[in-house]
Amino acid sequence: MARSVGIIGAGQAGIVLGAELLRRGFAVTLYSDRTPEDYLADRGRPTACLFGEQVVHERELGLNFWEGTAPSIERIHLDLCAPDKLILFSVIASPRLPALAVDQRLKFSRGLRELAARGASVVVEKVSVERLDALAAEHDLAVVTVGHGGGPSLFARDPARSVLDRPRRNVFMVNIRDYDLAAGVGHKQLKFSFVPGVVEMFWVPFLDKDAGVCLSIVLEAVPGGAADRFTAVESADQGVDVLRGLVRDLLPWEARFLAPASATSPVTWLTGAITPTVRDPVARLPSGRHVLGLGDAVILNDPLAGQGANNATRMARFFAERLEERGDEAFGADWLASTFDQFWAYGRFVNLFSNAMLEPLAGFQRELLLAASRHPDIGTAFFDGFGDPTALFPWFAEPGAARAFLREHGVRGSDLLRYKLGVARKVIGHKIASGAAYSRA
Ligand SMILES: Cc1cc2nc3c(=O)[nH]c(=O)nc-3n(C[C@H](O)[C@H](O)[C@H](O)COP(=O)(O)OP(=O)(O)OC[C@H]3O[C@@H](n4cnc5c(N)ncnc54)[C@H](O)[C@@H]3O)c2cc1C
């Protein structure tokens, strides 16, 4: 008889896990607090751009319903900027594999229908802890994939693996349409605008449920800094206005591009702040039974490195493979915890990358990006890290490894010096020009 798994939560982790287990012959029951129609009528959800192998994986699972409709992200453009309205340099390169960002309302609505068509039982229910206990008894395994933000977690915080204890960014997201593509540079592909110490902004080509192809903007403001203006925003339109002001002040070359833009709908925006947290993957219920957690419910990162949905996908696949290998043996709590430890051998790099991006760029990291602005193969290596963060280690984390990496890519110390001089000249030119503008004013 097929082994039975109850999955609580039909989001990124739940849908992928369900599809994986169904193709491996498990009996799957999905417990979702929303119907497919509810998802479509819902507020906008996070951008959740998938990179690299995660796009391939959804395709292999037959969950790639929007490939061909959603914009395929084949190039990434990163502007590293100074806080006084200057692009210091740009990295423009193609990741090895395209990325894809599709409205989660479409994905989860269609995913629920699709899994039901493939034989999953779908139960529409907001599962409580008491009910979870019954579900743990009913199935060979109950897996909790309810994301974060639904109140106190069942899963205990792991203090050794949770290195941060407060949010490092205030996040704002809005989906926009009607921007002036002719006035923008790099917006047909994924664009990053980084002003270190102030803000990281992502302009993500996106398939929106209502507006179709548009841009989803994710803005990560350093608390208390010049970009931290969104916490009191109360509507999508207000958010877009605040964004226009921010762009005028910090990234004025984007002003014409953004001038005619409007939100794709009144609900496609959000604000928040996330404390990156790693939790124990197994929770004990009042009866003594246990459940497994996956996705944001146990590994929650700030969205700055765009890893949450990618990691939920990786975790779901990893656990589906291990559950199948387990054969007829019990999915005991110790076995689940040690299987999570095996995943963590990979997952820790995701967290190292996400947390590193929240810190000020170290000198050697800035040098790597500067070199990438002249050597697209280095840009490709950096952007590939979003699909597979292990590929960034050790060279994006250690100065010695960074130097060796640059040498391997044909960048000598004298080249770096030349590139830095180029940037210094640009800065001096900018200061003189803005000084002149100031004295004229
Ligand atoms: C602004 C922003 C931008 C982001 N951008 C990216 C990005 O570019 N790339 C990336 O990889 N990640 C990104 N993320 C993170 C990503 O969206 C999440 O990490 C990912 O969706 C987590 O998947 P999950 O399955 O764990 O949870 P979710 O996708 O949140 O799914 C959980 C589901 O469980 C359901 N649920 C909740 N409680 C219950 C209950 N009691 N019973 C039944 N069902 C329940 C909910 O309805 C929900 O659908 C971003 C996040 C934010 C905030």
The ligand as a Gaussian input file, in Angstrom:
#p B3LYP/6-31G(d) Opt

LIG

0 1
 C        9.094000      40.856000      -0.803000
 C        9.527000      39.426000      -0.943000
 C       10.183000      39.029000      -2.107000
 C       10.609000      37.716000      -2.251000
 N       11.303000      37.376000      -3.374000
 C       11.801000      36.132000      -3.487000
 C       12.566000      35.753000      -4.636000
 O       12.776000      36.542000      -5.562000
 N       13.028000      34.486000      -4.708000
 C       12.799000      33.576000      -3.715000
 O       13.255000      32.440000      -3.821000
 N       12.079000      33.911000      -2.620000
 C       11.575000      35.150000      -2.486000
 N       10.822000      35.471000      -1.394000
 C       10.519000      34.434000      -0.390000
 C        9.439000      33.455000      -0.857000
 O        8.269000      34.103000      -1.239000
 C        9.126000      32.457000       0.252000
 O       10.332000      32.073000       0.862000
 C        8.434000      31.196000      -0.250000
 O        7.184000      31.487000      -0.801000
 C        8.303000      30.219000       0.921000
 O        7.608000      29.064000       0.514000
 P        6.774000      28.229000       1.604000
 O        6.136000      27.113000       0.856000
 O        7.619000      27.912000       2.757000
 O        5.678000      29.230000       2.125000
 P        4.521000      29.950000       1.289000
 O        4.863000      30.020000      -0.137000
 O        4.255000      31.222000       2.019000
 O        3.285000      28.989000       1.405000
 C        2.680000      28.658000       2.631000
 C        1.220000      28.350000       2.369000
 O        0.621000      27.768000       3.543000
 C       -0.693000      28.236000       3.667000
 N       -1.070000      28.134000       5.097000
 C       -0.666000      28.944000       6.103000
 N       -1.174000      28.527000       7.285000
 C       -1.908000      27.426000       7.015000
 C       -2.681000      26.533000       7.835000
 N       -2.761000      26.700000       9.155000
 N       -3.334000      25.505000       7.223000
 C       -3.261000      25.319000       5.884000
 N       -2.531000      26.125000       5.064000
 C       -1.856000      27.170000       5.632000
 C       -0.667000      29.661000       3.154000
 O       -1.898000      30.027000       2.583000
 C        0.426000      29.612000       2.077000
 O       -0.120000      29.502000       0.795000
 C       10.381000      36.781000      -1.222000
 C        9.707000      37.172000      -0.051000
 C        9.296000      38.483000       0.091000
 C        8.615000      38.894000       1.358000

